[in-house]
Amino acid sequence: MHEPDKVIAEAVAAVEAGRVLDAPAAEGGSAPATKVDANAKTGTKIRQWLMTGVSYMIPFVAAGGILIAVAFMMAQIAWGGAEGAVAVTDANQVETIQNFNALSLQHWAVVLLATGQLVFNFLIPVLSGFIAYAIADRPGLVPGFLGGAASVMISAGFLGGLITGFLAGFVALWISRWKVPKGMRGIMPVVVIPLLSSLIVGIVTLVIIGRPIASAMSGMENWLEGLGGGSIVLLGVLLGAMMGADLGGPINKVAYSFGIAGLTTVGLAADASQYRIMAAVMAAGMVAPLGMALATVMRRKLFNDVERDNGKAAWLLGASFISEGAIPFAAADPWRVILSSIVGSGVTGGLIMAFNSTLVAPHGGVWVLPLIGNALGFLLAIIVGAVVCAVLVTLLKQYAHRKPANIEADAVAV
């Protein structure tokens, strides 16, 4: 309104150049969200793309994880202890919401659990969508979110979200650079780029990526079934390592599914191996976020301000069996964090089997201690694994002389 001639001239120039200008930040408002240095080296750009996606995802991890943790705490009170975690998980959420009673603590527990789960459903789409956004700006959002949702659909998890984020970003960027007639330039960012990039990303994710992941998951499940009759400690180490391998992705989900499958078996003894497997799976899934949180306290200088803040949230997320609490660390420094997570989680899984700890609930973390057999051994195994994870990741970072990243360059202010 204040400079119409200038705005119109810029719009005409943008159309003539075949590009779309970013909307300027309002006076006194925030700067553009994507902070990627166009002149940076390839490795730095990849890190910045990842950090953009992770930074937008962090609030979803924290909000969803805390809501789920509170729901399990309330469930133990509402159902009178041990059976609360199982009851709230098995409750019919739709029926409870339709007949919601504000005076029923059970209903509140179910609603909070459903709300937390809904928030968690956005994790992978947001990660994928904003990685694509960092690469291609607005044209990357639609295919990025689609790729993330498709990754959830085919159980590709965190790793699938990373792959589809980069795929969507580069596909959208490629299409946006096409030389098209002047008359088509106006509809490119609104219709053509979202349509074609979504088509390509959807087909590649659902058809090409989906099949090998499904086959791999099936093969791993059969392999685990075959190991069940052998060394129970070795099985615990293996399941623990799988829980720490991709932090909520397909490998993690195979191990978790193997654990909860035993809970459906009728007539199990109190110390049945299936309950020990469930305990090993949950304890190992708590190690990575707790280990990363501990590492940010042990060697603060190895982590930037954003990572240290993530570490504070990771204490509660890890205690609540939310493995995704370590995703921000894994996305920023994949091989060191994943390797440390695998080792620490594997140690915990093996110790759980050795201590003969058992668990009859599918979720809940430390909030379901009344459901755990040999709870002291369970907690000790988690502490040992978290310490191993924290020590290993700090040694790896120190050995590689990794300096704290510049927040302004690597992270996005949400």
C-alpha positions in Angstrom: 0.0 0.0 0.0 2.9 2.4 0.7 5.0 1.6 -2.4 2.6 0.2 -5.0 4.8 1.0 -8.0 7.9 -0.6 -6.4 5.9 -3.8 -5.5 4.4 -4.1 -9.0 7.8 -3.6 -10.6 9.3 -6.3 -8.4 6.5 -8.7 -9.2 6.9 -8.1 -13.0 10.7 -8.6 -12.7 10.2 -11.8 -10.8 7.8 -13.2 -13.5 10.2 -12.1 -16.2 13.1 -13.9 -14.4 10.9 -17.0 -13.9 11.3 -17.1 -10.1 9.1 -16.5 -7.1 10.2 -13.9 -4.5 10.0 -14.7 -0.9 7.5 -12.6 1.0 9.5 -10.0 3.0 9.3 -10.2 6.8 6.9 -7.7 8.3 8.5 -4.7 10.0 9.5 -5.9 13.5 8.7 -9.5 12.5 10.9 -12.6 12.4 13.5 -13.3 9.7 12.9 -16.0 7.1 12.8 -19.4 8.6 15.2 -21.2 6.3 18.9 -20.3 7.1 20.9 -22.1 4.5 24.1 -20.5 3.2 24.1 -20.8 -0.6 27.9 -20.6 -0.7 28.4 -23.2 2.0 30.1 -26.6 1.3 27.9 -29.6 0.5 28.4 -31.2 3.9 27.4 -27.9 5.6 24.3 -27.5 3.4 23.2 -31.1 4.2 23.5 -30.3 7.9 21.6 -27.1 7.6 18.8 -28.8 5.6 18.5 -31.4 8.3 18.5 -28.9 11.1 15.7 -27.0 9.5 13.5 -30.1 9.4 14.5 -31.1 12.9 13.9 -27.6 14.4 10.3 -27.6 13.2 9.8 -31.1 14.4 11.1 -30.6 18.0 7.9 -28.9 19.4 5.9 -31.9 18.1 8.3 -34.3 19.8 8.1 -32.5 23.1 4.3 -31.8 23.1 3.4 -35.3 22.1 5.8 -37.0 24.4 4.7 -35.1 27.5 1.0 -35.6 26.7 1.5 -39.4 26.4 3.6 -39.5 29.6 0.9 -37.6 31.6 -1.8 -39.9 30.1 0.0 -43.0 31.5 0.5 -41.3 34.9 -3.2 -40.5 35.1 -4.2 -44.0 33.9 -2.3 -45.6 36.8 -4.4 -43.5 39.2 -7.6 -43.9 37.3 -7.5 -47.7 37.0 -6.0 -48.3 40.4 -2.4 -49.1 39.5 -0.9 -51.9 37.4 -3.6 -52.4 34.8 -3.8 -48.7 34.0 -1.2 -48.6 31.2 -2.8 -51.5 29.4 -6.3 -50.3 29.9 -5.7 -46.8 28.6 -4.0 -48.3 25.5 -6.7 -50.8 24.8 -9.6 -48.3 25.4 -11.8 -47.4 22.5 -10.8 -43.8 21.9 -13.6 -42.9 19.6 -16.3 -44.2 21.9 -14.7 -42.5 24.9 -14.5 -39.1 23.2 -18.1 -39.3 22.0 -19.3 -40.1 25.5 -16.7 -38.0 27.3 -17.3 -37.4 31.0 -15.3 -34.5 32.5 -15.6 -36.1 35.9 -13.9 -39.4 34.9 -10.2 -39.6 35.3 -10.2 -42.6 33.0 -11.7 -40.5 30.2 -9.2 -37.8 30.7 -6.4 -40.3 30.4 -7.8 -41.7 27.2 -8.2 -38.2 25.7 -4.7 -37.1 26.6 -3.2 -40.3 25.2 -5.2 -39.8 21.9 -4.1 -36.1 21.8 -0.4 -37.1 22.3 -0.6 -39.8 19.6 -2.2 -37.3 17.2 0.7 -34.9 17.7 3.2 -37.7 17.2 1.5 -38.5 13.9 2.9 -35.2 12.5 6.6 -35.9 13.4 7.7 -37.6 10.2 5.6 -35.4 7.8 6.9 -32.2 9.4 10.5 -33.5 9.3 10.3 -34.4 5.7 8.3 -31.3 4.7 10.7 -28.8 6.2 13.8 -30.6 4.9 12.2 -30.2 1.5 11.4 -26.6 2.3 15.0 -25.9 3.2 16.1 -27.2 -0.1 13.4 -25.8 -2.5 11.6 -23.2 -0.4 7.8 -23.2 -0.6 7.6 -25.5 -3.7 9.1 -28.3 -1.5 6.4 -28.2 1.2 3.6 -30.2 -0.6 5.8 -33.1 -1.8 7.8 -33.1 1.4 4.7 -33.5 3.6 3.4 -36.1 1.2 6.6 -38.0 1.3 6.6 -38.0 5.1 3.0 -39.2 5.3 3.8 -41.9 2.8 6.8 -43.0 4.9 4.5 -43.4 7.9 2.0 -45.3 5.8 4.7 -47.8 4.7 6.3 -47.9 8.2 9.5 -46.3 6.9 9.7 -44.1 10.0 12.4 -41.6 10.7 14.8 -42.8 8.0 12.0 -42.7 5.4 11.2 -39.1 6.4 14.8 -38.1 5.8 14.9 -39.8 2.4 11.6 -38.4 1.2 12.6 -34.9 2.5 15.7 -34.8 0.4 13.9 -36.5 -2.5 11.0 -34.0 -2.4 13.3 -31.0 -2.1 15.5 -31.9 -5.0 12.5 -32.9 -7.2 10.7 -29.6 -6.5 13.9 -27.6 -7.0 14.5 -29.4 -10.3 11.0 -28.7 -11.6 11.1 -25.1 -10.5 14.2 -24.5 -12.7 12.4 -25.6 -15.9 12.3 -23.1 -18.7 8.7 -22.6 -19.4 6.7 -20.2 -21.5 6.0 -16.8 -19.9 2.3 -17.6 -19.7 2.9 -20.6 -17.5 5.3 -19.0 -15.0 2.5 -17.7 -12.8 0.9 -21.2 -12.3 4.2 -23.1 -11.8 4.5 -22.6 -8.0 0.8 -23.0 -7.4 -0.2 -25.9 -9.6 2.6 -27.4 -11.7 5.4 -27.9 -9.2 3.2 -29.3 -6.3 1.3 -31.6 -8.7 4.3 -33.1 -10.6 6.6 -33.2 -7.5 3.9 -34.9 -5.4 3.3 -37.4 -8.2 6.9 -38.3 -8.5 7.6 -38.5 -4.7 4.4 -40.4 -4.0 5.1 -43.1 -6.7 8.8 -43.5 -5.6 8.0 -43.7 -1.9 5.0 -46.0 -2.1 6.1 -48.3 -5.0 9.9 -48.3 -5.0 10.9 -47.6 -1.3 7.9 -49.4 0.2 8.5 -52.9 -1.1 12.1 -53.5 0.0 11.3 -52.0 3.4 8.3 -54.4 3.8 10.5 -57.3 2.8 13.3 -56.3 5.1 10.9 -56.0 8.1 9.3 -59.4 7.4 12.7 -61.0 7.2 13.8 -59.5 10.4 10.7 -60.6 12.2 11.3 -64.2 11.0 14.9 -64.0 12.1 13.9 -62.8 15.6 11.4 -65.6 15.9 14.2 -68.1 15.1 16.4 -66.6 17.8 13.8 -66.8 20.5 14.7 -70.3 21.6 18.5 -69.6 21.8 20.5 -67.4 24.1 18.0 -65.0 25.8 20.7 -62.6 26.7 21.9 -62.5 23.1 18.4 -61.9 22.0 18.2 -59.0 24.5 21.3 -57.5 23.1 20.0 -57.8 19.6 16.6 -56.4 20.4 18.2 -53.5 22.3 20.5 -52.7 19.4 17.5 -52.7 17.0 15.6 -50.3 19.3 18.5 -47.9 19.2 19.2 -48.3 15.5 16.8 -45.8 13.9 14.8 -44.3 16.8 11.3 -45.1 15.9 11.9 -46.2 12.3 11.3 -49.6 10.8 14.1 -51.5 12.6 12.9 -50.1 15.9 9.3 -50.9 15.1 10.1 -54.6 14.2 11.8 -55.1 17.6 8.9 -53.3 19.4 6.3 -55.4 17.5 8.2 -58.5 18.4 8.0 -57.5 22.1 4.3 -56.6 22.2 3.4 -59.8 20.2 4.2 -61.8 23.3 1.7 -59.8 25.5 -1.2 -61.2 23.4 -0.4 -64.8 24.3 -2.9 -66.3 26.7 -1.8 -68.2 29.8 1.7 -66.9 30.2 3.5 -67.4 33.5 4.6 -64.3 35.5 8.2 -64.8 34.5 7.6 -65.9 30.9 10.3 -65.0 28.4 7.8 -62.9 26.5 7.5 -60.5 29.4 11.3 -60.3 29.6 11.5 -59.5 25.9 8.9 -56.7 26.4 11.0 -55.3 29.3 14.2 -55.4 27.2 12.5 -53.6 24.3 11.1 -50.8 26.4 14.2 -50.3 28.5 16.4 -50.2 25.4 14.1 -47.7 23.7 14.6 -45.3 26.7 18.4 -45.3 26.5 19.1 -43.1 23.5 17.3 -39.9 24.6 18.5 -40.4 28.2 22.1 -40.9 26.9 22.0 -37.8 24.8 20.5 -35.8 27.7 23.3 -37.0 30.0 26.0 -36.3 27.3 24.8 -32.6 27.1 25.4 -32.3 30.9 28.7 -34.2 30.9 30.4 -32.3 28.1 28.4 -29.1 27.4 31.0 -27.6 25.1 30.5 -30.4 22.5 26.9 -29.3 22.0 25.4 -26.0 20.8 22.6 -24.1 22.6 19.9 -25.8 20.6 21.2 -29.3 21.4 21.5 -28.5 25.1 17.9 -27.3 25.1 16.9 -30.5 23.4 18.8 -32.4 26.1 16.6 -30.9 28.8 13.5 -32.2 27.0 15.1 -35.6 26.3 15.2 -36.4 30.1 11.4 -36.6 30.3 11.0 -38.1 26.8 13.5 -40.9 27.5 11.9 -41.6 30.9 8.6 -41.9 29.1 9.9 -44.4 26.5 9.8 -41.8 23.7 12.8 -42.9 21.6 12.2 -40.0 19.2 13.6 -37.7 21.8 17.0 -38.5 20.4 16.1 -37.7 16.8 17.3 -34.1 16.9 20.7 -35.3 17.9 20.8 -38.1 15.3 19.7 -35.8 12.5 22.5 -33.3 13.4 25.3 -35.9 13.9 24.0 -39.3 12.5 26.8 -41.8 12.7 28.1 -40.8 16.1 24.7 -40.7 17.8 23.3 -43.8 16.1 26.4 -45.9 16.9 26.4 -44.7 20.5 22.6 -45.4 20.7 23.0 -49.0 19.3 25.8 -49.8 21.7 24.1 -48.4 24.8 20.7 -49.8 23.9 22.2 -53.2 23.2 23.9 -53.2 26.7 20.6 -52.4 28.3 18.7 -55.1 26.4 21.3 -57.7 27.5 21.3 -56.6 31.1 17.5 -56.7 31.3 17.5 -60.4 30.2 20.4 -61.2 32.7 18.5 -59.5 35.5 15.3 -61.3 34.6 13.2 -58.1 34.6 9.7 -58.5 33.2 7.0 -56.1 31.9 3.3 -56.7 31.1 2.6 -53.3 29.6 3.4 -52.2 26.0 4.4 -48.6 26.9 4.8 -46.1 29.7 8.5 -45.9 30.6 9.3 -45.3 34.3 5.6 -44.4 34.9 4.7 -48.1 34.8 7.2 -49.3 37.4 4.5 -51.1 39.3 4.1 -53.4 36.3 7.8 -54.3 36.2 9.2 -57.4 37.7 12.6 -56.7 39.4 12.1 -52.9 38.9 15.5 -52.2 40.5 17.3 -54.3 37.9 15.3 -52.6 35.2 16.4 -49.1 36.3 20.0 -50.2 36.8 20.1 -51.6 33.2 18.8 -48.3 31.9 21.3 -46.3 33.8 24.2 -48.4 32.7 23.1 -48.3 29.1 22.5 -44.5 29.2 26.0 -44.0 30.7 27.6 -46.1 28.0 25.7 -44.2 25.3 26.7 -40.8 26.8 30.4 -41.7 27.3 30.7 -43.2 23.8 29.0 -40.2 22.0 31.2 -37.7 23.9 34.4 -39.7 23.1 33.4 -39.9 19.4 32.6 -36.2 19.2 35.8 -35.3 21.1 38.0 -37.6 19.0 36.6 -36.0 15.8 37.2 -32.6 17.3 33.6 -31.6 16.5 33.0 -28.0 17.5 29.6 -26.6 18.6 27.7 -25.6 15.5 26.8 -22.0 15.0 23.1 -21.8 15.8 22.4 -19.0 13.5 23.9 -21.0 10.6 22.6 -24.5 11.5 19.3 -24.1 13.2 16.1 -22.4 12.5 14.3 -20.2 15.1 10.8 -21.6 15.4 
